[in-house]
Amino acid sequence: MKIYVISELIQLARTKSPFYKELYKDCGQNPQLQELPILNGTTFWKANNLEKNEVLTEPHSNGIVFKSGGTTGYPKFSFFTKEEWNLFTQAFGEGLTKGGLVAGEKIANLFYVGDLYASFLFIMKSLEASTVPIVHFPLGGAADMQTIIKTLKEFQIDVWAGVPTTIMKLAEIAVQEKAPHPRKILFGGEDFYPDQRMHLEHLIPGVKIQSIGYASVDGGLLGFVDPECQPGEHRVFSDHTFIEIIDEDTGQPIEEVGKVGKVILTNLTRGLMPIIRYPAGDLAAWVEPSSVKKFRKFLIQGRSEEGARVGPVTLFYDDLSQFLQKFHKDLESAGFQMIIRHFGNKDQLIIRVATTKGSEVLKEKIQKELHKERPLIEASIAQGHIHPVEFEFVEAHQLTFQLRTGKLRRLIDERF
């Protein structure tokens, strides 16, 4: 299975992908990785379209396709060859082994499947790639809760794997129904916040709550956990991914421990759809010094300005900007920003819009249209996974700006 060295990947991209050829036209013959521009997500996904794809290095004739969330605008399709998909899941399976899978564990897969969504299939195939003998129960997060409870009882399942919103809901019902308590929770897709941990530990005394790993279908492998990792900490998949943490103000790589910056990844296993200096959408800080060259540990510190992950829902800033353009005549907006908060064991998104023309009627109109475009938001609210999205109309000076640069803070994650 192919793992590229960085120089080889760059040359493949700039010779075979029209998008990268144009992007790198002024970068010299043999540029170093950090001399290349960081990808602009909007431009990248616009070029990665179905009608005339400018990103792929060759026609996609063997493999698998996934789609990740977007509010409006360009669909975000991710293309893998069969070999790349196998390598992706094999490596993540090795990470699960390092994370402490125990022989004989019975694991309920409660991630979501369908509509080109990756998580359920990704975890299923990764569990199969693990070298530890376990028993997999592919239940799915959308299954009827009583059916899940029945299966937990019948097979005495001791590990649950899923997104925190599903886990929290299941835990409440499992206690009521006297289902067997899990020894371990493996979560992914969103973080487990302190209040959620405390509530779950109260419901299920002694349960171990652990990240299943850090990856995205857009970018690929990011991090795995081992027994030394504290909550939020992961180790880089050094053999498959090159991770940079970039200062948001200067654009320069951060090497010192503890300084927060944007996570930028270069995937060393994807040649069909190259991922080179791609913003992962998260903030992080190094936990170990730069002298640690392999599996260096880092700590996730919330979302960066690319997009908001609210419970099971992802909203990208550029997509939301395009959505709000529909109401430009009504709003005459001078800008907006997204704020994420967490209380009552659930996330909430606040969309703060600078306008002098706001009204309660307009708020309801915009909210109704947002639910129409993204039915997952309304469904997640109805199921108790997230708080309702709130719109705030403020004066322009009431938006929050970067102190050093004066730039608008597009996303403020108050959960961390």
GIVEN-V263285 format. One record per residue. RES is the residue in one small letter. PSI is psi in degrees with one decimal (999 if undefined). OMEGA is omega in whole degrees, -180 to 180 (* if undefined). D_CENTER is the distance of its C-alpha to the mean C-alpha in Angstrom with 2 decimals. Layout:
<<RES,PSI,OMEGA,D_CENTER> <RES,PSI,OMEGA,D_CENTER>>
//
This chain:
<<m,140.8,-169,25.49> <k,125.6,169,24.77> <i,121.2,-174,23.09> <y,148.5,162,23.86> <v,155.7,-171,25.18> <i,-43.7,-179,23.73> <s,-37.7,179,26.99> <e,-41.3,180,27.25> <l,-41.0,179,23.78> <i,-44.9,-179,24.66> <q,-38.3,176,27.99> <l,-47.5,-177,26.64> <a,-45.4,-174,24.25> <r,-16.9,178,27.00> <t,-27.8,-174,29.66> <k,-20.6,-177,27.98> <s,117.0,179,25.31> <p,-36.1,180,26.98> <f,-50.6,-178,23.96> <y,-32.0,177,23.85> <k,-45.2,179,27.68> <e,-41.9,-177,27.88> <l,-35.7,-173,25.20> <y,13.3,-173,27.02> <k,-25.6,-179,30.58> <d,20.0,-174,31.60> <c,9.6,179,29.96> <g,176.8,-174,32.99> <q,-45.7,-175,33.65> <n,68.6,-177,31.76> <p,149.1,170,29.19> <q,156.1,-176,27.28> <l,-45.7,-174,23.50> <q,0.4,170,23.45> <e,-10.6,-178,26.09> <l,151.7,178,23.77> <p,147.6,171,21.97> <i,137.6,-177,18.27> <l,139.6,169,16.85> <n,118.7,-174,16.89> <g,-42.4,-178,14.03> <t,-46.2,-180,16.54> <t,-42.0,-179,19.20> <f,-49.5,-176,17.20> <w,-26.9,174,16.04> <k,-39.5,179,19.56> <a,-22.1,-177,21.09> <n,54.1,-177,19.00> <n,168.7,-174,20.98> <l,-30.0,-176,22.97> <e,-47.2,180,26.39> <k,83.1,-174,26.67> <n,123.9,-179,23.72> <e,-7.9,-175,24.13> <v,-42.6,-175,21.23> <l,146.5,-179,22.19> <t,-10.8,178,24.85> <e,165.3,177,26.74> <p,143.6,-179,26.91> <h,108.2,-175,24.49> <s,-2.6,-177,26.97> <n,109.5,-180,25.60> <g,-137.7,-174,22.18> <i,154.0,-179,19.34> <v,136.5,175,17.28> <f,164.6,178,13.97> <k,135.9,176,12.67> <s,167.1,-169,9.42> <g,148.0,173,9.92> <g,149.9,-179,12.34> <t,-56.0,177,15.09> <t,-174.3,173,17.92> <g,-140.8,-169,18.94> <y,129.8,177,17.91> <p,146.9,-178,16.10> <k,86.1,180,13.17> <f,136.2,177,14.62> <s,127.4,-175,13.78> <f,131.1,177,17.03> <f,140.7,165,17.87> <t,164.9,178,21.40> <k,-41.4,180,22.45> <e,-42.4,-180,22.87> <e,-41.6,178,19.44> <w,-42.4,178,17.81> <n,-40.6,-180,20.22> <l,-39.5,177,19.54> <f,-53.1,-176,15.74> <t,-31.7,177,16.35> <q,-45.0,-180,19.42> <a,-41.1,179,17.83> <f,-35.4,176,15.10> <g,-37.5,176,18.16> <e,-36.4,176,19.99> <g,-38.6,176,17.30> <l,-38.9,178,17.77> <t,-45.4,178,21.46> <k,-27.0,-180,21.17> <g,-7.8,173,19.28> <g,29.7,172,22.47> <l,142.3,-177,22.77> <v,135.2,180,26.37> <a,131.1,178,28.81> <g,-5.7,178,29.58> <e,142.6,175,26.53> <k,117.2,-170,25.90> <i,120.9,175,22.23> <a,115.6,178,21.26> <n,106.5,-176,18.18> <l,20.4,176,16.96> <f,175.2,-171,13.72> <y,149.7,-174,14.01> <v,154.7,177,15.86> <g,164.4,178,17.51> <d,39.5,179,17.21> <l,21.6,180,15.61> <y,139.7,-168,12.56> <a,-29.8,-159,11.55> <s,-46.5,-177,10.60> <f,-49.3,-179,14.26> <l,-37.1,-180,15.87> <f,-46.3,180,13.62> <i,-40.1,178,14.44> <m,-50.6,-177,17.99> <k,-32.8,178,18.66> <s,-40.2,176,17.24> <l,-39.0,178,19.49> <e,-28.7,-179,22.32> <a,-14.0,179,21.85> <s,145.7,-179,22.22> <t,-4.0,179,25.76> <v,130.6,179,26.23> <p,113.5,178,28.04> <i,169.0,176,26.18> <v,127.0,-174,26.55> <h,131.7,177,23.66> <f,99.8,-175,23.85> <p,78.0,-175,21.64> <l,-44.4,-179,21.87> <g,142.7,-176,18.73> <g,-20.4,-178,17.17> <a,-0.4,-180,19.36> <a,153.7,177,22.55> <d,132.3,-175,25.30> <m,-37.7,179,25.10> <q,-33.4,176,28.75> <t,-41.1,177,28.28> <i,-46.2,180,25.56> <i,-42.7,180,27.93> <k,-42.8,180,30.79> <t,-39.4,177,29.01> <l,-41.6,-180,28.01> <k,-46.5,-176,31.70> <e,-39.8,-174,33.17> <f,1.0,-180,31.35> <q,52.7,-177,30.88> <i,132.1,-172,27.18> <d,-1.1,177,26.15> <v,131.2,174,22.37> <w,135.9,177,19.69> <a,122.7,-179,16.18> <g,-175.1,177,13.70> <v,149.0,-177,11.41> <p,-37.1,-179,13.34> <t,-40.6,177,14.71> <t,-44.0,-179,16.33> <i,-44.8,-178,17.55> <m,-43.4,179,19.17> <k,-44.9,-179,20.91> <l,-38.6,-178,22.12> <a,-42.3,179,23.43> <e,-47.2,-177,25.63> <i,-39.8,-178,27.12> <a,-39.2,178,27.55> <v,-44.0,179,29.62> <q,-39.1,-176,31.73> <e,2.2,180,32.32> <k,40.5,174,33.07> <a,157.9,-180,30.63> <p,136.6,179,30.25> <h,138.9,174,27.99> <p,147.6,173,25.20> <r,-27.0,-172,25.69> <k,143.5,174,22.01> <i,126.6,174,18.62> <l,112.9,-175,15.64> <f,156.3,177,12.42> <g,171.7,177,8.73> <g,-30.5,176,5.77> <e,169.6,-177,7.07> <d,159.4,170,9.84> <f,116.1,-176,13.50> <y,159.7,-174,15.63> <p,-40.8,-179,19.27> <d,-34.5,177,20.93> <q,-42.5,179,19.02> <r,-46.9,-179,19.95> <m,-41.8,-180,23.50> <h,-43.4,-179,23.85> <l,-40.2,179,22.66> <e,-27.6,174,24.94> <h,-42.2,179,27.71> <l,-40.4,-174,27.34> <i,81.5,-178,26.99> <p,135.2,176,28.87> <g,-2.2,-178,28.03> <v,141.8,176,24.67> <k,126.1,-178,22.35> <i,119.3,-170,18.72> <q,141.0,173,16.44> <s,138.2,177,12.88> <i,-14.1,-178,12.87> <g,171.2,-173,11.00> <y,114.1,-180,7.95> <a,163.2,174,6.96> <s,147.0,179,5.45> <v,-26.2,177,8.28> <d,-51.8,-172,8.64> <g,-40.7,-179,9.37> <g,-148.7,-175,10.12> <l,137.1,178,10.97> <l,-53.8,-178,10.13> <g,153.4,174,11.84> <f,163.9,177,14.07> <v,153.6,171,16.16> <d,176.1,-175,19.94> <p,-19.1,-179,22.58> <e,-12.9,-175,22.82> <c,132.0,173,19.28> <q,168.7,179,19.27> <p,130.5,-180,16.58> <g,-13.4,-179,13.52> <e,142.4,176,15.04> <h,163.6,174,14.06> <r,141.3,-178,16.14> <v,137.5,170,15.46> <f,74.0,-169,16.02> <s,-30.1,-178,18.93> <d,-15.0,-173,20.64> <h,-16.3,-174,17.87> <t,141.1,172,15.77> <f,120.7,-177,17.07> <i,133.5,170,15.08> <e,146.8,169,16.50> <i,119.5,-169,16.12> <i,134.4,175,17.80> <d,126.0,-176,19.95> <e,-26.5,-179,18.97> <d,-43.9,-174,22.70> <t,-21.0,-176,24.27> <g,6.8,-178,21.67> <q,148.5,179,23.01> <p,140.4,176,21.37> <i,130.6,177,21.47> <e,-24.2,-177,23.14> <e,153.2,-180,24.47> <v,138.3,170,23.13> <g,-13.6,-179,21.65> <k,128.8,-174,21.08> <v,138.5,176,17.72> <g,-178.1,-178,16.22> <k,138.8,177,13.38> <v,122.7,178,11.50> <i,129.2,-176,12.89> <l,147.4,171,12.79> <t,120.2,-176,15.53> <n,123.6,-176,15.33> <l,5.6,-177,18.81> <t,-5.6,-175,18.86> <r,109.7,178,18.17> <g,-28.2,180,21.41> <l,-48.6,179,21.31> <m,84.1,-174,18.36> <p,139.4,178,18.29> <i,99.9,-174,15.28> <i,115.0,-178,17.19> <r,58.9,-177,16.14> <y,128.9,177,12.88> <p,121.4,-178,10.93> <a,-18.1,-180,7.42> <g,5.8,-179,7.15> <d,158.7,170,7.87> <l,147.6,179,11.43> <a,168.3,175,13.11> <a,144.2,176,16.72> <w,139.5,176,18.68> <v,-30.0,-180,20.42> <e,153.6,-178,22.85> <p,166.6,-177,25.16> <s,-13.9,176,25.05> <s,-19.4,175,27.84> <v,105.9,-173,25.33> <k,-24.6,-176,24.67> <k,134.8,179,22.93> <f,39.7,-179,19.98> <r,138.0,-175,19.89> <k,139.8,177,18.24> <f,163.4,-177,15.86> <l,123.2,177,14.64> <i,135.7,-174,11.37> <q,22.1,179,12.89> <g,-175.0,-177,10.64> <r,145.1,172,9.07> <s,-168.7,-171,11.07> <e,-1.6,-178,12.95> <e,-38.1,-177,10.91> <g,161.9,-179,9.33> <a,129.2,173,9.30> <r,110.1,-177,7.22> <v,105.1,-173,10.49> <g,-129.6,-180,10.97> <p,4.5,-173,9.81> <v,135.5,173,9.94> <t,128.2,176,8.04> <l,120.9,180,10.87> <f,140.7,-176,11.25> <y,-46.1,-178,14.25> <d,-37.2,177,16.20> <d,-42.1,-180,16.00> <l,-35.2,176,17.20> <s,-44.4,179,19.86> <q,-38.4,178,21.13> <f,-44.4,-177,21.24> <l,-18.5,176,23.32> <q,-25.0,178,25.68> <k,-24.5,-175,27.15> <f,20.8,-174,28.63> <h,-41.6,-179,29.79> <k,-34.0,179,33.46> <d,-38.3,-173,33.03> <l,-42.0,-169,30.86> <e,52.0,-172,31.95> <s,141.8,175,28.87> <a,14.6,180,29.00> <g,167.0,178,25.23> <f,162.1,173,22.42> <q,158.6,-177,19.58> <m,133.3,177,16.77> <i,131.7,177,17.09> <i,127.7,177,14.92> <r,163.9,179,17.15> <h,122.3,176,17.31> <f,156.8,-179,20.65> <g,32.5,179,22.28> <n,14.3,-178,19.40> <k,154.4,176,17.24> <d,155.5,171,15.10> <q,140.4,174,16.78> <l,128.2,173,16.12> <i,127.8,176,19.24> <i,107.9,-175,19.91> <r,116.0,-174,22.79> <v,130.3,177,25.01> <a,111.6,-179,28.00> <t,153.3,175,30.91> <t,5.9,-174,34.51> <k,14.1,-177,34.61> <g,153.8,176,32.25> <s,163.4,179,33.54> <e,-36.0,179,32.58> <v,-41.9,179,33.46> <l,-38.5,176,31.11> <k,-47.4,-179,28.24> <e,-38.8,180,28.88> <k,-45.9,-180,29.12> <i,-43.0,-179,25.77> <q,-41.8,179,24.04> <k,-41.8,-180,25.75> <e,-35.6,178,24.66> <l,-42.3,177,20.97> <h,-34.7,179,21.22> <k,-42.2,-179,23.03> <e,-34.0,-180,20.44> <r,79.3,-178,17.47> <p,-20.8,178,19.21> <l,-30.2,179,16.10> <i,-52.1,-179,16.48> <e,-40.3,180,20.12> <a,-39.4,-179,19.63> <s,-34.7,176,17.15> <i,-46.4,-178,19.77> <a,-34.3,-179,22.58> <q,-0.4,178,21.12> <g,16.9,-179,20.73> <h,-33.7,-179,16.95> <i,161.5,172,16.71> <h,157.9,176,19.51> <p,143.3,174,20.80> <v,132.5,-177,19.46> <e,134.0,174,22.17> <f,131.6,176,23.70> <e,128.0,175,25.78> <f,121.4,-175,28.44> <v,170.3,172,29.61> <e,154.7,-173,31.78> <a,-37.9,-177,30.29> <h,-12.1,-180,31.31> <q,-6.9,171,29.34> <l,158.5,-178,25.96> <t,134.7,-177,24.56> <f,157.4,175,24.96> <q,130.5,-178,24.38> <l,-39.4,-175,27.59> <r,-38.6,-171,28.04> <t,-17.9,-176,27.38> <g,3.4,-179,27.95> <k,150.0,177,24.85> <l,133.4,172,23.06> <r,105.8,-173,20.00> <r,-33.0,179,17.75> <l,130.1,178,15.22> <i,112.6,-179,16.45> <d,103.2,-176,14.35> <e,7.6,-177,17.23> <r,-22.4,-174,15.58> <f,999,*,15.93>>
//
